[in-house]
Amino acid sequence: MLSEFLDNPSLLHFDLLRSCAGLAHAVSTRIDPSETETMFDLAWVPGDAPEPVRLRLRIVAAALKVDPDSVCCAHQVHGTSAYCIDELSTTEPGAPCCVCGECDALITDRPGITLVIRVADCVPILLYDPVRNVVAVVHAGWKGTLADIAGKSVACMRMRYGCRVRDILAGIGPSIGPCCFEVGSDVAEQFRDAPFGGDCVQTDGTTARIDLPEANRTALLRSGMLPGNVEMAGYCTACRLDIFFSHRGEKGDTGRFGLFAGLRAR
């Protein structure tokens, strides 16, 4: 991935997608681009004050040159539901941006709408079809990975918008890596039994670890995507606490960074 600011790695971009003129995208970090705060935390749940997160969302929107009032997020629930956005919804009372209900994938073909997924170890995935001009952001924790939310999101783009799988480009963002994602035997067995996850289980004696980014890459390839159209960020969030938030690396006391993606007007 490439940094937006060489001396301040606050916004990252996928090399594969950076040259796509119709796409605005970025992965935020815990570093504040404006250098006015120590942590650029996008975590928000109902009941929290929206102003700090609203300000940070606007900072990213300004860097991407998109409308700050067009930013949409979701209440992520570790499922496989996708929400297709045809128009901006009314902002949930007290929310920092438009909220599209409970789901783990947001998809749109409407220019001017910016989608965001917030994570702190789970796998953020960006899907973009430059031919049909359709974009999606996907939140894949271990439960969503097992349920193939990545492949189901590709299927939704194909069925709802007529996308051809071979045209879709993907960026798999920073997430916890196999070096740090130790799991119990029950979770390891579920991945061994999955059609795309068996090779993503690493064992060392009695310890099992899961390679979530690779499991999602495999799921995308099984959906028909071309290997050269999938980019892996290559960052482990638990190892890089200087750049990212990590739920496991910080023992649950952490924030969230975001994957942003939107279509520019042509």
PyMOL commands that set and color helices and strands:
alter all, ss='L'
color gray80, all
select helices_A, chain A and resi 15-18+51-64+68-70+142-146+149-161+165-167+185-193+198-200+212-222+227-229
alter helices_A, ss='H'
color red, helices_A
select strands_A, chain A and resi 2-3+11-13+23-28+71-75+82-85+98-102+105-108+114-119+123-129+134-140+169-172+182-183+201-204+207-210+230-232+257-263
alter strands_A, ss='S'
color yellow, strands_A
deselect
rebuild
show_as cartoon
